[in-house]
Amino acid sequence: MLHIHFPHPTLAQAILPYAFDARDGAHDEAHLLRVWRNVAQITHHEGGDTEILVAATILHDCVWIDKASPERGRASSLAAEQANKVLSVLGWPNDRRSQVCHSIEAHSFSAGIPPISLEAKILQDADRLDAIGWIGIARCLYLAGTRRAAIYHFEDPTAARRKPDDISYALDHFQTKLFGLADKFCTATGRKLAAQRSVRLHEFYSGLLDELGFEGR
């Protein structure tokens, strides 16, 4: 019944079977719904083609490559190729498929592809919102656990005397990526929401360091 949470539910029902190449607790049905809610919130203020956005949101993670893989940067391009095939079977015209594919390609932080269309900017913002704030913290720690990483470096949790290593230490990911995300949003609504969530990241980071006895060091 996941499709009923989206506008264009007939489209959603048709493409949801292709939404996941692999699932984990940070990239699953709940993630799709959170990203869609972010999309809907941004679209309410910024506009955008909801049919394009439904297709792009549902299929944005349809090809999965582990974040530690050197091929990670290709994941969104491969997902766009798969989305193009799925939508072609459904009879979507080339121009509409291209809009969905660009939105999917550009959503990924790892790919580094600038979003050009409004829909691409909205999807990128919506997906990045799910990487920050309380849910972003939960996802960061969850993913670190799946690869058996430590929560923090026991002697130097702030990486003051070493190079940050977010593969080995979850807390390092705040420095290498999460703290910088709020400055990279495309829409005015996305930037406003990101600023609110970024405060929560800093609150958690500072609070954890305080409990560890490292705050202010």
FIKOLZA-1660 file (N, C-alpha, C; in steps of 0.1 Angstrom, whole numbers, plus 5000, padded with zeros to 4 digits):
% residues 217
   i   px   py   pz ch aa at
   1 5008 4988 5000  A  M  N
   1 5000 5000 5000  A  M CA
   1 5008 5013 5000  A  M  C
   2 5021 5011 4998  A  L  N
   2 5030 5023 4998  A  L CA
   2 5026 5033 4988  A  L  C
   3 5021 5029 4977  A  H  N
   3 5018 5038 4966  A  H CA
   3 5007 5049 4970  A  H  C
   4 4999 5046 4980  A  I  N
   4 4988 5055 4983  A  I CA
   4 4994 5068 4990  A  I  C
   5 5006 5068 4994  A  H  N
   5 5012 5079 5000  A  H CA
   5 5017 5090 4990  A  H  C
   6 5016 5086 4978  A  F  N
   6 5021 5095 4967  A  F CA
   6 5010 5100 4959  A  F  C
   7 5011 5113 4954  A  P  N
   7 5001 5117 4943  A  P CA
   7 5005 5108 4931  A  P  C
   8 4996 5107 4921  A  H  N
   8 4998 5098 4909  A  H CA
   8 5000 5084 4914  A  H  C
   9 4991 5079 4923  A  P  N
   9 4993 5066 4929  A  P CA
   9 4994 5054 4918  A  P  C
  10 4987 5056 4907  A  T  N
  10 4988 5045 4896  A  T CA
  10 5003 5044 4892  A  T  C
  11 5009 5056 4889  A  L  N
  11 5023 5056 4885  A  L CA
  11 5032 5050 4897  A  L  C
  12 5029 5054 4909  A  A  N
  12 5037 5050 4920  A  A CA
  12 5036 5034 4921  A  A  C
  13 5024 5029 4920  A  Q  N
  13 5022 5015 4921  A  Q CA
  13 5030 5007 4910  A  Q  C
  14 5030 5013 4898  A  A  N
  14 5037 5007 4887  A  A CA
  14 5052 5006 4888  A  A  C
  15 5058 5016 4895  A  I  N
  15 5073 5017 4895  A  I CA
  15 5079 5013 4909  A  I  C
  16 5070 5012 4919  A  L  N
  16 5076 5008 4932  A  L CA
  16 5083 4995 4932  A  L  C
  17 5079 4985 4924  A  P  N
  17 5086 4972 4924  A  P CA
  17 5101 4974 4919  A  P  C
  18 5104 4985 4913  A  Y  N
  18 5118 4987 4908  A  Y CA
  18 5125 4997 4917  A  Y  C
  19 5120 5001 4928  A  A  N
  19 5126 5011 4936  A  A CA
  19 5139 5008 4943  A  A  C
  20 5141 4995 4945  A  F  N
  20 5152 4990 4953  A  F CA
  20 5160 4979 4946  A  F  C
  21 5173 4982 4944  A  D  N
  21 5182 4971 4940  A  D CA
  21 5186 4963 4953  A  D  C
  22 5188 4970 4964  A  A  N
  22 5191 4964 4977  A  A CA
  22 5185 4974 4987  A  A  C
  23 5181 4968 4999  A  R  N
  23 5176 4976 5009  A  R CA
  23 5185 4976 5022  A  R  C
  24 5186 4987 5029  A  D  N
  24 5191 4987 5042  A  D CA
  24 5183 4997 5050  A  D  C
  25 5185 4997 5063  A  G  N
  25 5177 5005 5072  A  G CA
  25 5178 5020 5069  A  G  C
  26 5187 5025 5061  A  A  N
  26 5188 5039 5057  A  A CA
  26 5183 5042 5043  A  A  C
  27 5181 5031 5036  A  H  N
  27 5176 5032 5022  A  H CA
  27 5165 5022 5020  A  H  C
  28 5153 5025 5025  A  D  N
  28 5142 5016 5024  A  D CA
  28 5129 5023 5022  A  D  C
  29 5118 5017 5024  A  E  N
  29 5105 5023 5022  A  E CA
  29 5103 5035 5030  A  E  C
  30 5108 5035 5043  A  A  N
  30 5107 5046 5052  A  A CA
  30 5115 5058 5046  A  A  C
  31 5127 5055 5041  A  H  N
  31 5135 5066 5035  A  H CA
  31 5127 5072 5023  A  H  C
  32 5121 5064 5014  A  L  N
  32 5114 5069 5003  A  L CA
  32 5103 5079 5008  A  L  C
  33 5095 5075 5018  A  L  N
  33 5085 5083 5023  A  L CA
  33 5090 5096 5029  A  L  C
  34 5101 5095 5036  A  R  N
  34 5107 5108 5042  A  R CA
  34 5111 5117 5031  A  R  C
  35 5118 5112 5021  A  V  N
  35 5122 5120 5010  A  V CA
  35 5110 5126 5002  A  V  C
  36 5100 5118 5000  A  W  N
  36 5088 5123 4994  A  W CA
  36 5081 5135 5002  A  W  C
  37 5081 5133 5015  A  R  N
  37 5075 5143 5024  A  R CA
  37 5083 5156 5023  A  R  C
  38 5096 5155 5022  A  N  N
  38 5105 5166 5020  A  N CA
  38 5102 5173 5006  A  N  C
  39 5101 5164 4996  A  V  N
  39 5098 5169 4982  A  V CA
  39 5085 5177 4983  A  V  C
  40 5075 5171 4989  A  A  N
  40 5062 5178 4989  A  A CA
  40 5062 5191 4997  A  A  C
  41 5070 5192 5007  A  Q  N
  41 5071 5204 5015  A  Q CA
  41 5078 5215 5007  A  Q  C
  42 5088 5211 5000  A  I  N
  42 5096 5221 4992  A  I CA
  42 5087 5225 4980  A  I  C
  43 5081 5215 4973  A  T  N
  43 5073 5218 4962  A  T CA
  43 5061 5228 4965  A  T  C
  44 5055 5226 4977  A  H  N
  44 5045 5235 4981  A  H CA
  44 5048 5250 4980  A  H  C
  45 5061 5253 4983  A  H  N
  45 5066 5267 4982  A  H CA
  45 5073 5270 4969  A  H  C
  46 5079 5261 4963  A  E  N
  46 5088 5263 4951  A  E CA
  46 5081 5260 4938  A  E  C
  47 5070 5252 4938  A  G  N
  47 5065 5247 4926  A  G CA
  47 5072 5234 4921  A  G  C
  48 5070 5230 4909  A  G  N
  48 5076 5217 4904  A  G CA
  48 5066 5208 4899  A  G  C
  49 5070 5199 4889  A  D  N
  49 5061 5189 4883  A  D CA
  49 5061 5177 4892  A  D  C
  50 5049 5175 4898  A  T  N
  50 5048 5164 4908  A  T CA
  50 5049 5150 4901  A  T  C
  51 5045 5148 4889  A  E  N
  51 5047 5135 4882  A  E CA
  51 5062 5132 4880  A  E  C
  52 5069 5142 4876  A  I  N
  52 5084 5140 4874  A  I CA
  52 5090 5137 4888  A  I  C
  53 5085 5144 4898  A  L  N
  53 5091 5142 4911  A  L CA
  53 5088 5129 4918  A  L  C
  54 5075 5124 4916  A  V  N
  54 5072 5111 4921  A  V CA
  54 5081 5100 4914  A  V  C
  55 5082 5100 4901  A  A  N
  55 5090 5090 4894  A  A CA
  55 5105 5091 4899  A  A  C
  56 5110 5103 4900  A  A  N
  56 5124 5105 4904  A  A CA
  56 5126 5101 4918  A  A  C
  57 5117 5104 4927  A  T  N
  57 5118 5101 4941  A  T CA
  57 5118 5086 4943  A  T  C
  58 5109 5079 4937  A  I  N
  58 5107 5064 4939  A  I CA
  58 5119 5057 4933  A  I  C
  59 5125 5062 4922  A  L  N
  59 5136 5054 4915  A  L CA
  59 5150 5060 4918  A  L  C
  60 5151 5069 4927  A  H  N
  60 5164 5076 4929  A  H CA
  60 5175 5067 4935  A  H  C
  61 5171 5056 4942  A  D  N
  61 5180 5047 4947  A  D CA
  61 5178 5033 4941  A  D  C
  62 5174 5032 4929  A  C  N
  62 5170 5019 4923  A  C CA
  62 5183 5010 4920  A  C  C
  63 5194 5017 4920  A  V  N
  63 5207 5009 4919  A  V CA
  63 5215 5012 4931  A  V  C
  64 5220 5002 4938  A  W  N
  64 5227 5004 4950  A  W CA
  64 5242 5000 4949  A  W  C
  65 5251 5009 4953  A  I  N
  65 5265 5006 4954  A  I CA
  65 5269 5011 4968  A  I  C
  66 5277 5002 4974  A  D  N
  66 5281 5005 4988  A  D CA
  66 5289 5019 4988  A  D  C
  67 5287 5026 4999  A  K  N
  67 5293 5040 5000  A  K CA
  67 5308 5038 5001  A  K  C
  68 5313 5027 5005  A  A  N
  68 5328 5026 5006  A  A CA
  68 5334 5021 4993  A  A  C
  69 5326 5018 4983  A  S  N
  69 5331 5014 4970  A  S CA
  69 5336 5025 4962  A  S  C
  70 5347 5023 4955  A  P  N
  70 5352 5034 4946  A  P CA
  70 5343 5037 4934  A  P  C
  71 5333 5028 4932  A  E  N
  71 5323 5030 4921  A  E CA
  71 5311 5037 4926  A  E  C
  72 5311 5042 4939  A  R  N
  72 5299 5048 4945  A  R CA
  72 5295 5060 4937  A  R  C
  73 5304 5068 4931  A  G  N
  73 5300 5079 4923  A  G CA
  73 5292 5076 4911  A  G  C
  74 5291 5064 4907  A  R  N
  74 5284 5060 4895  A  R CA
  74 5269 5056 4898  A  R  C
  75 5266 5054 4911  A  A  N
  75 5253 5049 4915  A  A CA
  75 5242 5056 4909  A  A  C
  76 5242 5070 4910  A  S  N
  76 5230 5077 4905  A  S CA
  76 5229 5077 4890  A  S  C
  77 5240 5076 4883  A  S  N
  77 5240 5075 4868  A  S CA
  77 5234 5062 4864  A  S  C
  78 5238 5051 4871  A  L  N
  78 5232 5038 4868  A  L CA
  78 5218 5037 4872  A  L  C
  79 5214 5044 4883  A  A  N
  79 5200 5044 4887  A  A CA
  79 5192 5052 4876  A  A  C
  80 5197 5062 4870  A  A  N
  80 5190 5070 4860  A  A CA
  80 5188 5061 4847  A  A  C
  81 5198 5053 4844  A  E  N
  81 5197 5044 4833  A  E CA
  81 5186 5034 4835  A  E  C
  82 5185 5029 4847  A  Q  N
  82 5175 5019 4850  A  Q CA
  82 5161 5026 4850  A  Q  C
  83 5160 5038 4855  A  A  N
  83 5148 5045 4855  A  A CA
  83 5143 5048 4841  A  A  C
  84 5152 5051 4832  A  N  N
  84 5149 5053 4818  A  N CA
  84 5143 5041 4812  A  N  C
  85 5148 5029 4815  A  K  N
  85 5142 5017 4810  A  K CA
  85 5128 5014 4816  A  K  C
  86 5127 5017 4828  A  V  N
  86 5114 5014 4835  A  V CA
  86 5103 5023 4829  A  V  C
  87 5106 5036 4828  A  L  N
  87 5096 5046 4823  A  L CA
  87 5094 5044 4808  A  L  C
  88 5104 5039 4800  A  S  N
  88 5102 5036 4786  A  S CA
  88 5092 5026 4784  A  S  C
  89 5092 5015 4792  A  V  N
  89 5082 5004 4791  A  V CA
  89 5068 5010 4794  A  V  C
  90 5067 5020 4803  A  L  N
  90 5054 5026 4806  A  L CA
  90 5050 5036 4796  A  L  C
  91 5058 5038 4785  A  G  N
  91 5054 5047 4774  A  G CA
  91 5057 5061 4776  A  G  C
  92 5065 5065 4786  A  W  N
  92 5069 5079 4788  A  W CA
  92 5077 5084 4776  A  W  C
  93 5074 5097 4772  A  P  N
  93 5081 5102 4761  A  P CA
  93 5096 5106 4765  A  P  C
  94 5104 5108 4755  A  N  N
  94 5118 5110 4758  A  N CA
  94 5121 5122 4767  A  N  C
  95 5114 5133 4764  A  D  N
  95 5117 5145 4772  A  D CA
  95 5113 5143 4787  A  D  C
  96 5102 5136 4790  A  R  N
  96 5098 5134 4803  A  R CA
  96 5108 5124 4810  A  R  C
  97 5112 5114 4803  A  R  N
  97 5122 5105 4809  A  R CA
  97 5135 5112 4812  A  R  C
  98 5139 5121 4803  A  S  N
  98 5151 5128 4805  A  S CA
  98 5151 5137 4817  A  S  C
  99 5139 5143 4820  A  Q  N
  99 5138 5151 4832  A  Q CA
  99 5139 5143 4845  A  Q  C
 100 5133 5131 4845  A  V  N
 100 5135 5122 4856  A  V CA
 100 5149 5117 4858  A  V  C
 101 5155 5114 4847  A  C  N
 101 5169 5109 4847  A  C CA
 101 5179 5119 4852  A  C  C
 102 5177 5132 4848  A  H  N
 102 5186 5142 4853  A  H CA
 102 5184 5144 4868  A  H  C
 103 5172 5144 4872  A  S  N
 103 5169 5146 4887  A  S CA
 103 5176 5135 4895  A  S  C
 104 5175 5123 4890  A  I  N
 104 5181 5111 4897  A  I CA
 104 5197 5113 4897  A  I  C
 105 5202 5115 4885  A  E  N
 105 5217 5117 4884  A  E CA
 105 5222 5127 4893  A  E  C
 106 5215 5139 4894  A  A  N
 106 5220 5150 4902  A  A CA
 106 5218 5150 4916  A  A  C
 107 5209 5140 4921  A  H  N
 107 5206 5140 4935  A  H CA
 107 5218 5136 4944  A  H  C
 108 5227 5128 4938  A  S  N
 108 5237 5122 4946  A  S CA
 108 5249 5131 4950  A  S  C
 109 5252 5131 4963  A  F  N
 109 5264 5139 4967  A  F CA
 109 5277 5134 4960  A  F  C
 110 5278 5121 4960  A  S  N
 110 5290 5114 4954  A  S CA
 110 5292 5117 4940  A  S  C
 111 5281 5119 4932  A  A  N
 111 5283 5121 4918  A  A CA
 111 5288 5135 4914  A  A  C
 112 5284 5145 4922  A  G  N
 112 5289 5158 4920  A  G CA
 112 5283 5164 4907  A  G  C
 113 5271 5161 4903  A  I  N
 113 5265 5166 4891  A  I CA
 113 5256 5178 4895  A  I  C
 114 5258 5190 4890  A  P  N
 114 5250 5201 4893  A  P CA
 114 5235 5199 4888  A  P  C
 115 5225 5202 4897  A  P  N
 115 5211 5201 4892  A  P CA
 115 5208 5213 4884  A  P  C
 116 5201 5211 4873  A  I  N
 116 5198 5222 4864  A  I CA
 116 5183 5225 4865  A  I  C
 117 5174 5216 4865  A  S  N
 117 5160 5218 4865  A  S CA
 117 5155 5220 4879  A  S  C
 118 5144 5226 4881  A  L  N
 118 5138 5228 4894  A  L CA
 118 5135 5215 4901  A  L  C
 119 5130 5205 4893  A  E  N
 119 5128 5192 4899  A  E CA
 119 5140 5185 4904  A  E  C
 120 5151 5187 4897  A  A  N
 120 5164 5181 4902  A  A CA
 120 5169 5188 4914  A  A  C
 121 5167 5201 4915  A  K  N
 121 5171 5208 4927  A  K CA
 121 5162 5204 4939  A  K  C
 122 5150 5202 4937  A  I  N
 122 5141 5198 4947  A  I CA
 122 5144 5184 4953  A  I  C
 123 5147 5175 4944  A  L  N
 123 5150 5161 4948  A  L CA
 123 5163 5161 4955  A  L  C
 124 5173 5168 4950  A  Q  N
 124 5186 5169 4957  A  Q CA
 124 5184 5174 4971  A  Q  C
 125 5177 5185 4973  A  D  N
 125 5175 5191 4986  A  D CA
 125 5167 5181 4995  A  D  C
 126 5157 5175 4989  A  A  N
 126 5149 5166 4997  A  A CA
 126 5157 5154 5002  A  A  C
 127 5165 5148 4994  A  D  N
 127 5173 5137 4998  A  D CA
 127 5184 5141 5008  A  D  C
 128 5190 5153 5007  A  R  N
 128 5200 5157 5016  A  R CA
 128 5194 5161 5029  A  R  C
 129 5182 5165 5030  A  L  N
 129 5175 5168 5043  A  L CA
 129 5175 5155 5051  A  L  C
 130 5173 5144 5044  A  D  N
 130 5173 5131 5052  A  D CA
 130 5186 5127 5057  A  D  C
 131 5197 5134 5053  A  A  N
 131 5210 5131 5058  A  A CA
 131 5214 5139 5070  A  A  C
 132 5206 5149 5073  A  I  N
 132 5210 5158 5084  A  I CA
 132 5198 5158 5094  A  I  C
 133 5200 5165 5106  A  G  N
 133 5190 5165 5116  A  G CA
 133 5190 5152 5124  A  G  C
 134 5180 5150 5132  A  W  N
 134 5180 5138 5140  A  W CA
 134 5180 5125 5132  A  W  C
 135 5172 5125 5121  A  I  N
 135 5172 5113 5112  A  I CA
 135 5185 5111 5106  A  I  C
 136 5192 5122 5102  A  G  N
 136 5205 5120 5096  A  G CA
 136 5215 5114 5106  A  G  C
 137 5214 5118 5118  A  I  N
 137 5223 5113 5128  A  I CA
 137 5220 5098 5130  A  I  C
 138 5207 5094 5130  A  A  N
 138 5204 5080 5132  A  A CA
 138 5209 5072 5120  A  A  C
 139 5207 5077 5108  A  R  N
 139 5212 5070 5096  A  R CA
 139 5227 5069 5096  A  R  C
 140 5234 5079 5100  A  C  N
 140 5249 5079 5100  A  C CA
 140 5253 5068 5110  A  C  C
 141 5248 5067 5122  A  L  N
 141 5252 5057 5131  A  L CA
 141 5248 5043 5127  A  L  C
 142 5236 5042 5121  A  Y  N
 142 5232 5029 5116  A  Y CA
 142 5241 5024 5105  A  Y  C
 143 5245 5032 5095  A  L  N
 143 5253 5028 5085  A  L CA
 143 5267 5025 5090  A  L  C
 144 5272 5032 5100  A  A  N
 144 5285 5029 5106  A  A CA
 144 5285 5015 5112  A  A  C
 145 5274 5012 5118  A  G  N
 145 5272 4999 5125  A  G CA
 145 5272 4988 5115  A  G  C
 146 5266 4990 5103  A  T  N
 146 5266 4979 5093  A  T CA
 146 5279 4976 5088  A  T  C
 147 5289 4985 5088  A  R  N
 147 5302 4982 5084  A  R CA
 147 5312 4980 5095  A  R  C
 148 5306 4979 5107  A  R  N
 148 5314 4976 5120  A  R CA
 148 5324 4987 5123  A  R  C
 149 5320 4999 5120  A  A  N
 149 5329 5010 5123  A  A CA
 149 5327 5014 5138  A  A  C
 150 5337 5021 5144  A  A  N
 150 5335 5026 5158  A  A CA
 150 5327 5039 5157  A  A  C
 151 5321 5042 5169  A  I  N
 151 5314 5055 5170  A  I CA
 151 5323 5066 5169  A  I  C
 152 5335 5066 5176  A  Y  N
 152 5345 5076 5175  A  Y CA
 152 5358 5071 5178  A  Y  C
 153 5369 5078 5175  A  H  N
 153 5382 5075 5179  A  H CA
 153 5384 5077 5193  A  H  C
 154 5388 5067 5201  A  F  N
 154 5388 5068 5216  A  F CA
 154 5398 5079 5221  A  F  C
 155 5408 5082 5214  A  E  N
 155 5418 5092 5219  A  E CA
 155 5416 5105 5213  A  E  C
 156 5411 5106 5200  A  D  N
 156 5410 5119 5193  A  D CA
 156 5397 5119 5185  A  D  C
 157 5385 5120 5192  A  P  N
 157 5372 5120 5185  A  P CA
 157 5370 5131 5176  A  P  C
 158 5377 5143 5178  A  T  N
 158 5375 5154 5169  A  T CA
 158 5384 5154 5157  A  T  C
 159 5393 5144 5156  A  A  N
 159 5403 5144 5146  A  A CA
 159 5412 5156 5146  A  A  C
 160 5416 5161 5158  A  A  N
 160 5424 5172 5159  A  A CA
 160 5439 5169 5155  A  A  C
 161 5443 5157 5157  A  R  N
 161 5457 5153 5154  A  R CA
 161 5458 5142 5144  A  R  C
 162 5448 5140 5136  A  R  N
 162 5448 5129 5126  A  R CA
 162 5439 5133 5115  A  R  C
 163 5440 5126 5104  A  K  N
 163 5431 5128 5093  A  K CA
 163 5418 5122 5095  A  K  C
 164 5406 5129 5093  A  P  N
 164 5393 5123 5096  A  P CA
 164 5391 5111 5087  A  P  C
 165 5385 5100 5093  A  D  N
 165 5383 5088 5086  A  D CA
 165 5369 5083 5089  A  D  C
 166 5360 5087 5080  A  D  N
 166 5346 5084 5083  A  D CA
 166 5342 5070 5079  A  D  C
 167 5351 5062 5073  A  I  N
 167 5349 5048 5071  A  I CA
 167 5351 5040 5084  A  I  C
 168 5360 5045 5092  A  S  N
 168 5363 5038 5105  A  S CA
 168 5356 5043 5117  A  S  C
 169 5352 5056 5116  A  Y  N
 169 5346 5063 5128  A  Y CA
 169 5334 5071 5124  A  Y  C
 170 5323 5068 5130  A  A  N
 170 5310 5075 5126  A  A CA
 170 5311 5090 5128  A  A  C
 171 5317 5094 5140  A  L  N
 171 5317 5108 5143  A  L CA
 171 5325 5116 5133  A  L  C
 172 5334 5110 5127  A  D  N
 172 5342 5117 5117  A  D CA
 172 5334 5122 5105  A  D  C
 173 5323 5114 5102  A  H  N
 173 5314 5118 5091  A  H CA
 173 5308 5131 5092  A  H  C
 174 5306 5136 5105  A  F  N
 174 5301 5149 5107  A  F CA
 174 5310 5160 5101  A  F  C
 175 5323 5158 5102  A  Q  N
 175 5333 5167 5097  A  Q CA
 175 5334 5166 5082  A  Q  C
 176 5335 5153 5077  A  T  N
 176 5338 5151 5063  A  T CA
 176 5326 5154 5054  A  T  C
 177 5314 5154 5059  A  K  N
 177 5303 5156 5050  A  K CA
 177 5291 5164 5057  A  K  C
 178 5286 5159 5068  A  L  N
 178 5273 5164 5073  A  L CA
 178 5273 5178 5076  A  L  C
 179 5284 5183 5083  A  F  N
 179 5284 5197 5087  A  F CA
 179 5284 5207 5075  A  F  C
 180 5289 5202 5063  A  G  N
 180 5289 5211 5051  A  G CA
 180 5277 5210 5043  A  G  C
 181 5268 5201 5045  A  L  N
 181 5256 5199 5036  A  L CA
 181 5247 5212 5036  A  L  C
 182 5245 5218 5048  A  A  N
 182 5235 5229 5048  A  A CA
 182 5239 5240 5039  A  A  C
 183 5251 5242 5036  A  D  N
 183 5256 5253 5027  A  D CA
 183 5254 5249 5012  A  D  C
 184 5249 5237 5009  A  K  N
 184 5249 5233 4995  A  K CA
 184 5235 5230 4990  A  K  C
 185 5225 5236 4996  A  F  N
 185 5211 5234 4992  A  F CA
 185 5207 5244 4981  A  F  C
 186 5198 5240 4972  A  C  N
 186 5195 5247 4960  A  C CA
 186 5183 5257 4961  A  C  C
 187 5173 5253 4969  A  T  N
 187 5161 5261 4969  A  T CA
 187 5160 5269 4982  A  T  C
 188 5153 5279 4982  A  A  N
 188 5151 5288 4994  A  A CA
 188 5145 5279 5005  A  A  C
 189 5134 5272 5002  A  T  N
 189 5128 5263 5012  A  T CA
 189 5137 5253 5018  A  T  C
 190 5145 5246 5009  A  G  N
 190 5155 5236 5013  A  G CA
 190 5165 5242 5022  A  G  C
 191 5170 5254 5019  A  R  N
 191 5180 5261 5027  A  R CA
 191 5175 5264 5041  A  R  C
 192 5162 5268 5042  A  K  N
 192 5156 5271 5055  A  K CA
 192 5155 5258 5063  A  K  C
 193 5150 5248 5057  A  L  N
 193 5148 5235 5065  A  L CA
 193 5162 5229 5069  A  L  C
 194 5172 5231 5060  A  A  N
 194 5185 5226 5063  A  A CA
 194 5192 5233 5074  A  A  C
 195 5190 5246 5075  A  A  N
 195 5195 5254 5086  A  A CA
 195 5190 5249 5099  A  A  C
 196 5177 5246 5100  A  Q  N
 196 5171 5241 5112  A  Q CA
 196 5177 5227 5116  A  Q  C
 197 5179 5218 5106  A  R  N
 197 5184 5205 5109  A  R CA
 197 5199 5205 5112  A  R  C
 198 5206 5215 5106  A  S  N
 198 5220 5216 5109  A  S CA
 198 5223 5219 5123  A  S  C
 199 5214 5227 5129  A  V  N
 199 5216 5231 5144  A  V CA
 199 5215 5218 5152  A  V  C
 200 5207 5209 5148  A  R  N
 200 5205 5196 5156  A  R CA
 200 5218 5188 5155  A  R  C
 201 5224 5188 5143  A  L  N
 201 5237 5181 5141  A  L CA
 201 5247 5186 5151  A  L  C
 202 5249 5199 5152  A  H  N
 202 5259 5205 5161  A  H CA
 202 5255 5203 5175  A  H  C
 203 5242 5203 5179  A  E  N
 203 5239 5200 5192  A  E CA
 203 5243 5186 5196  A  E  C
 204 5240 5176 5188  A  F  N
 204 5244 5162 5191  A  F CA
 204 5259 5161 5192  A  F  C
 205 5266 5167 5182  A  Y  N
 205 5281 5165 5182  A  Y CA
 205 5287 5171 5195  A  Y  C
 206 5283 5184 5198  A  S  N
 206 5288 5190 5210  A  S CA
 206 5284 5183 5223  A  S  C
 207 5271 5178 5223  A  G  N
 207 5267 5170 5235  A  G CA
 207 5274 5157 5237  A  G  C
 208 5277 5151 5226  A  L  N
 208 5285 5138 5227  A  L CA
 208 5299 5141 5232  A  L  C
 209 5305 5151 5226  A  L  N
 209 5319 5154 5231  A  L CA
 209 5319 5158 5245  A  L  C
 210 5309 5165 5250  A  D  N
 210 5308 5169 5264  A  D CA
 210 5307 5157 5273  A  D  C
 211 5299 5147 5269  A  E  N
 211 5298 5135 5277  A  E CA
 211 5312 5127 5277  A  E  C
 212 5319 5128 5266  A  L  N
 212 5332 5121 5265  A  L CA
 212 5343 5129 5272  A  L  C
 213 5340 5141 5276  A  G  N
 213 5351 5149 5283  A  G CA
 213 5360 5157 5273  A  G  C
 214 5355 5158 5260  A  F  N
 214 5364 5164 5250  A  F CA
 214 5358 5178 5246  A  F  C
 215 5347 5182 5250  A  E  N
 215 5341 5195 5246  A  E CA
 215 5351 5206 5250  A  E  C
 216 5354 5215 5240  A  G  N
 216 5362 5226 5243  A  G CA
 216 5377 5223 5242  A  G  C
 217 5381 5210 5239  A  R  N
 217 5395 5206 5238  A  R CA
 217 5399 5206 5223  A  R  C
% end
